[in-house]
Amino acid sequence: MQGLLSEGIDVRGRQPRQVTRADVERASCIVTFGCDLGALESTGPARHRWDDVPAVSEGYKLARDVILSHLPGLLDEVTRSA
């Protein structure tokens, strides 16, 4: 949480929750970090699997930097399809 707070992102008081089929069906784009959607797999929204993002437990800055390296391409794609 400290890494996010240092970036100005306050997630205190928020709890993670499991993704539902409804979440997947409402999404315009889905990004996973080294995992499949399993039973929630759908042909609907665009999906991206970023297997190169390390676990945050291995280092927040490294994970953040890899995610940031993917964002320009993702934003270009989302913008083109909007």
N, C-alpha and C positions, 0 to 999 in steps of 0.2 A: 504494500500500500504506500510505503514511503516514496517509491519511485514515481507513482502517479501523483501523489501530493506535490512532489518537487516540480512536476510539470503543470501544476495548477488544476489537476483533475481530482476532485474530492469524491471518493466513493464510500466514505464512512457512512454507515447506516444502511448500505445496500447489501443485499444478499444474492448470490448467484442462484439461478433456477434452471431446471432442465428445459431444453428446447422442446417445443411441442410441434405436432404436425401443423397446427394452425399457424404457428410462427413461420414454419418453412413455406407454407402456401401463401402467406402475406408478403414474404420477402421478395425484393426485386433482385437481390444478389446475396449469395452466401459465401463466406470465407471460413474455412476450417484450418486449423493448425495441426497438421499431422494426423488427422483422423477422418473417417468416413461418417456419413450421417446414419449409417445402419438402416434400421427399420424406417427411418424418416426420409430416406432417399426419395427424391422426386424428380420428375422430368421438367418441372416448372422453372424456377429461377436459375439464373446463371450461377455456377458453382466454381469456386477456386479453392484448391487445396495447397496451402503453403507449408510444405514439409520441411522447409529449411529454417523455420522459426524455432529457436531453442526455447526450452521451458524457462519461464521467468525465474524459477528457482536456480537456474544456472547463471543468472545475471540479468537484471532488468534492462540495463543499458543495451546489452547485446540483442536481446529480444526486440526491444523498441527500435533499434537501428535496422534490423532485418525487416520488420513490419513497415517502417518508413520507406525502405527501399522499394517495396512493392506498391505503395500507394499511388504514385503517379500513373502507372499503367492501369490500375484498377479505376482510378478516377477518370482517366481518358475513356475507358470502356463504358463506364456508367453514363458519362456525359454523352457519348455517341448514341447510346441506346435509349436515351430519355426523349 
